[in-house]
Amino acid sequence: MRRRKFVTLLGGALAAPLVSRAQARRAVIGRLVPLVRPKDLPAYLKSDAVYKPFLGRLRELGWTEGSTLEFVHEYPGPTVPALEAGAGRLVARKVDVIVAYSPQAAIAAVRVTRTIPIVFWGVGFPVEIGVVESLARPGGNATGQAWFADESIYVKRVQLLTEIVPSVRRLGWMIGPERLPTVSGAAADLSSFVKAVEAGVRKIGLDWHRVIWDEESKFAPALDALEKWGPDSLMVQDVPLTRRFESQIFEFAQRKRVYDFYERAYWIDKGGLASYGFVVLPTLRRVAEMIDRVLRGARPADMPVELPNQYELAINLKRARALGLAVPQAMLARADRVIE
C-alpha cells in the first residue's frame, strides 16, 4: 500500500508541471501569418475573422488575454524566407507555441524550430511538404488542421457542378502549382495527386484544361491559353495567387459566360455561381482546442492532424439568372446557403 501510494504521488509530481507550467505564468502564443503587417494593427486584429473565433474558444477554455495569455503577432509577408525571419523572432521571444497560418508559415516554423510546439491551420499536403510524418502520427513538433487528405473533395466539387449545370462538358481549372516548397528545401511533387483528380474528372465525363501558374507574371498568358481552349465551366482553387487576380477571374467568367465554381463561399459573396468547401469557423475553434491541449502538456507528435468535418454548398441565384441557368430544385434544397 505504501509503495502504491508513493508511486501515485511520484506520478502526480511528474505530471503536474505539464498541466501547470502555462498556468504558473502567462502563456505566450506566437501567431505567424503570411501577410504584410498592416499599418493599424490593433484595428486589424479587432476585425480579424480568423483571430476572433480562435480567441473566443480559448476564452471558453479558461485562457484570458492579458491575464493568463499573451499573443505575439508576426505578419512578415507571404514568402517562406520572410516567414522564417518572423518565426525566428517568435523563437527569440520564447513563445510557448507557434500558430502557423498557411503551408508556407508551417514550413518556415518547422525549419526554424524543432522544439517549440507548432499548431498549423489551412495547410494542404502537410505530409508531402514535410511538416509532419503522417496525419495519424505527426512525429515531430507540429500538428494542426489540414484542408483535405486526398483528391476526393476536388472530384466531389466537379460532380456537384454537373448536378447544378447538367450541360457542362469542358471544364477549365485554375489550380496552384504542382510543385510546392518543403521543409527540406526540395520541391514536393504533386503530380500523382493531379493525375488522380484528372481521372476523377474524366470518369464524370468532362474534358478539362488546367491553368497553372506559380508567379504573377504568368497569370495573363495562362488565362489567354484557357480562353483559346474555350471552356463552358470554370473551377477556381482558393489560393493566394487566385485571390490576387479575383477581379480578372470574375471578368473572364462573366465575359465568357462560363459556369464558375469555387472552393470557398468567399467567392460566392463576391458574385460567383457556386462553391463547396469546409466551414471555416469550426476548424479555427479546433485549433484553439489543440493549443489548449499543448499548453497543458500534450505533445504535437502524438496529436493526429485533423481534417474538416463540416462542409457547405453555396449557390448564387443572381449569378444563375445572369447566365440564364435554372438551378434544379433538388440542388437548391441541398444547398446550405442560397444567395437571392
C-alpha positions in Angstrom: 0.0 0.0 0.0 2.8 2.4 0.9 4.6 1.6 -2.3 1.4 2.2 -4.4 0.9 5.5 -2.6 4.5 6.6 -3.2 4.2 5.7 -7.0 0.9 7.6 -7.2 2.4 10.7 -5.6 5.5 10.5 -7.8 3.4 10.2 -10.9 1.4 13.2 -9.9 4.6 15.2 -9.2 5.9 14.4 -12.6 2.7 15.2 -14.4 1.8 18.3 -12.5 4.3 20.6 -14.3 2.8 19.7 -17.7 -0.6 20.9 -16.6 0.5 23.9 -14.5 3.5 25.1 -16.4 1.5 27.5 -18.6 -0.7 28.4 -15.7 2.2 29.3 -13.4 2.9 32.3 -15.6 1.3 34.0 -18.6 1.4 31.6 -21.6 2.7 33.2 -24.8 1.3 32.3 -28.2 3.1 33.4 -31.4 0.9 33.9 -34.5 2.8 33.5 -37.8 0.6 35.0 -40.6 1.6 35.3 -44.2 0.5 38.9 -44.6 2.3 42.2 -44.6 1.9 43.8 -41.2 -1.0 46.3 -41.5 -0.4 49.9 -40.6 -3.1 49.9 -38.0 -2.5 46.5 -36.3 -4.9 47.0 -33.4 -7.8 47.8 -35.7 -6.9 44.9 -38.0 -6.9 42.4 -35.1 -10.2 43.7 -33.8 -11.8 42.8 -37.2 -9.8 39.7 -38.0 -12.2 36.9 -38.8 -9.5 34.3 -38.3 -8.3 35.7 -34.9 -11.6 36.4 -33.2 -13.3 32.9 -33.2 -9.9 31.4 -32.3 -9.5 33.8 -29.3 -13.2 33.2 -28.3 -12.7 29.5 -28.0 -9.5 30.0 -25.9 -11.6 32.2 -23.5 -14.1 29.4 -23.2 -11.3 27.0 -22.3 -10.1 29.3 -19.5 -7.4 31.4 -21.2 -7.8 35.2 -20.8 -5.7 37.5 -22.9 -3.8 39.9 -20.7 -4.1 37.7 -17.7 -3.2 34.0 -18.4 -2.4 34.5 -22.1 -0.3 36.8 -24.2 -0.1 37.0 -28.0 2.9 37.9 -30.1 1.9 38.6 -33.8 4.2 38.3 -36.8 2.9 39.5 -40.2 6.2 39.2 -42.2 4.7 38.6 -45.7 3.8 35.6 -47.8 7.2 34.1 -48.8 8.9 31.3 -46.9 12.2 33.4 -46.3 10.1 36.2 -44.8 8.1 33.8 -42.7 11.3 32.1 -41.5 12.5 35.5 -40.2 9.2 36.0 -38.5 9.4 32.6 -36.9 12.9 33.3 -35.7 11.6 36.4 -33.9 8.9 34.3 -32.2 11.5 31.8 -31.1 13.7 34.6 -29.7 10.6 35.8 -27.8 10.4 32.3 -26.3 6.8 31.7 -27.1 5.1 28.6 -25.8 3.5 27.6 -29.1 3.5 28.9 -32.6 0.3 29.1 -34.7 1.2 28.9 -38.4 -1.4 30.1 -40.8 -0.7 28.5 -44.3 1.6 25.9 -45.7 4.4 28.4 -46.1 4.1 29.5 -42.5 4.2 25.9 -41.3 7.2 25.1 -43.4 9.0 28.2 -42.1 8.2 27.5 -38.4 9.4 23.8 -38.7 12.6 24.9 -40.3 13.3 27.4 -37.5 12.5 25.3 -34.5 12.1 21.5 -33.8 11.4 22.1 -30.1 8.7 24.7 -29.7 5.2 23.2 -30.4 3.6 24.3 -33.7 -0.1 24.1 -34.5 -1.0 24.9 -38.1 -4.1 25.9 -39.9 -5.0 26.0 -43.6 -2.4 23.5 -44.7 -2.8 21.2 -47.7 -0.5 18.3 -48.2 1.2 18.5 -44.7 2.9 15.2 -45.2 4.2 16.0 -48.7 5.7 19.3 -47.6 7.4 17.7 -44.7 5.8 19.4 -41.7 4.5 16.0 -40.3 5.5 12.4 -40.8 1.9 11.2 -41.2 -1.6 12.5 -40.4 -2.2 9.9 -37.8 1.2 10.3 -36.1 2.8 13.6 -36.8 6.0 12.5 -35.1 7.7 15.9 -34.7 6.8 19.2 -33.0 3.9 20.2 -35.4 0.3 19.2 -35.8 -2.9 21.0 -36.7 -5.8 21.3 -39.2 -5.3 20.1 -42.8 -7.7 21.1 -45.6 -8.0 17.7 -47.2 -6.5 14.2 -47.3 -6.8 13.1 -51.0 -8.4 14.1 -54.3 -12.0 13.1 -53.3 -13.1 16.6 -52.3 -12.0 18.0 -55.7 -13.8 15.3 -57.6 -16.9 15.9 -55.5 -16.9 19.6 -56.5 -16.9 18.6 -60.1 -19.8 16.2 -59.5 -21.8 19.0 -57.8 -21.1 21.3 -60.7 -22.5 18.8 -63.2 -25.6 18.4 -61.0 -26.1 22.2 -60.9 -25.4 22.5 -64.6 -26.0 19.2 -66.3 -25.0 20.6 -69.7 -21.3 21.3 -68.9 -18.7 19.4 -70.9 -15.5 21.5 -70.9 -14.0 22.4 -67.6 -11.3 25.0 -67.2 -9.4 24.6 -63.9 -7.4 27.4 -62.3 -5.1 25.5 -59.9 -2.0 26.2 -57.9 1.5 24.9 -58.8 2.1 21.1 -59.0 5.3 21.5 -57.0 5.3 23.1 -53.6 8.2 24.1 -51.3 9.1 21.7 -48.5 10.8 21.8 -45.1 13.9 20.1 -46.6 14.1 22.6 -49.5 13.2 20.2 -52.2 10.0 20.6 -54.2 7.1 18.4 -53.3 5.9 16.6 -56.4 2.1 16.6 -56.5 1.7 15.1 -60.0 0.2 11.9 -58.7 -2.5 13.9 -56.9 -3.2 15.9 -60.1 -3.5 12.7 -62.1 -6.0 11.3 -59.6 -8.1 14.4 -59.9 -7.9 14.2 -63.7 -9.0 10.6 -63.6 -12.0 11.5 -61.4 -13.0 14.4 -63.7 -12.8 12.2 -66.8 -14.8 9.5 -65.1 -17.6 12.0 -64.6 -17.4 12.7 -68.3 -15.8 16.1 -68.7 -12.8 17.3 -70.7 -10.6 19.6 -68.6 -7.8 22.1 -69.2 -5.6 23.2 -66.2 -4.3 26.7 -65.9 -1.2 26.5 -63.7 1.0 29.4 -62.7 3.4 29.9 -59.8 4.0 33.6 -60.1 2.0 36.7 -61.0 3.7 37.3 -64.4 2.4 34.0 -65.7 -1.3 34.8 -65.0 -2.2 36.7 -68.2 -0.6 34.1 -70.6 -2.3 31.3 -68.7 -5.7 33.0 -68.9 -5.2 33.6 -72.6 -4.5 29.9 -73.1 -7.6 29.0 -71.3 -9.7 31.4 -73.3 -8.4 29.9 -76.6 -9.3 26.4 -75.3 -12.8 27.5 -74.8 -14.3 26.2 -71.5 -18.0 26.2 -70.7 -17.3 26.0 -67.0 -14.6 27.1 -64.6 -13.2 25.7 -61.3 -11.1 28.0 -59.2 -8.7 26.8 -56.5 -8.7 29.2 -53.5 -5.0 30.0 -53.1 -3.4 33.4 -52.6 -2.4 33.7 -56.2 -6.0 33.3 -57.4 -7.3 35.8 -54.8 -4.8 38.4 -56.1 -6.4 38.1 -59.5 -10.1 37.7 -58.4 -11.3 40.7 -60.4 -9.8 39.4 -63.6 -11.2 35.9 -62.9 -14.7 37.3 -62.4 -14.4 39.5 -65.5 -13.4 36.4 -67.5 -16.2 34.3 -66.2 -18.8 37.0 -66.9 -17.5 37.9 -70.3 -17.2 34.3 -71.5 -20.5 33.3 -69.7 -18.9 30.3 -68.1 -20.4 28.5 -65.1 -17.9 29.3 -62.3 -17.5 27.1 -59.3 -15.2 27.8 -56.3 -13.8 26.2 -53.1 -15.0 28.9 -50.7 -18.2 30.8 -50.2 -16.0 33.9 -50.1 -16.1 33.9 -53.9 -19.9 33.5 -54.0 -20.4 36.5 -51.8 -18.4 38.4 -54.4 -20.6 37.2 -57.4 -19.6 33.6 -58.3 -22.1 31.0 -59.2 -21.5 28.2 -56.6 -19.0 26.8 -54.2 -18.4 23.8 -52.0 -15.9 23.8 -49.2 -15.4 23.3 -45.5 -16.9 25.6 -42.9 -14.1 27.7 -41.5 -15.3 28.6 -38.0 -15.2 25.0 -36.5 -11.6 24.5 -37.8 -10.5 27.7 -36.0 -12.1 26.6 -32.8 -10.4 23.2 -33.1 -7.0 24.9 -33.5 -7.7 26.7 -30.2 -8.6 23.4 -28.6 -5.4 21.8 -29.8 -3.4 24.8 -28.5 -5.1 24.4 -25.1 -4.0 20.7 -25.1 -0.4 21.7 -25.9 -0.3 24.3 -23.2 -1.5 21.7 -20.8 1.3 19.3 -21.7 0.2 17.3 -24.8 2.9 16.6 -27.4 2.1 17.5 -31.1 3.9 14.3 -32.1 1.0 12.3 -30.5 -1.8 14.6 -31.7 -3.2 13.4 -35.1 -3.6 16.1 -37.8 -7.3 16.8 -38.1 -9.5 17.3 -41.2 -12.6 19.4 -41.6 -15.9 17.7 -40.8 -18.4 20.3 -41.8 -18.9 21.4 -45.5 -21.2 23.8 -47.1 -22.7 24.2 -50.6 -23.5 27.7 -51.6 -25.4 28.8 -54.7 -25.8 32.3 -56.1 -29.2 32.6 -57.9 -28.4 36.2 -59.1 -25.5 34.8 -61.0 -27.5 31.9 -62.2 -30.2 34.2 -63.6 -27.5 36.3 -65.4 -26.3 33.1 -67.1 -29.9 32.0 -68.0 -29.5 29.0 -65.7 -32.4 27.3 -64.0 -30.8 25.6 -61.0 -32.5 22.3 -60.3 -34.8 22.4 -57.3 -33.1 19.3 -55.9 -29.8 21.2 -55.7 -31.4 24.3 -54.1 -32.8 22.0 -51.5 -29.4 20.5 -50.8 -27.6 23.9 -50.6 -26.6 25.3 -47.2 -26.7 28.8 -48.5 -28.7 30.3 -51.3 -28.0 33.9 -52.3 -31.0 35.5 -54.0 
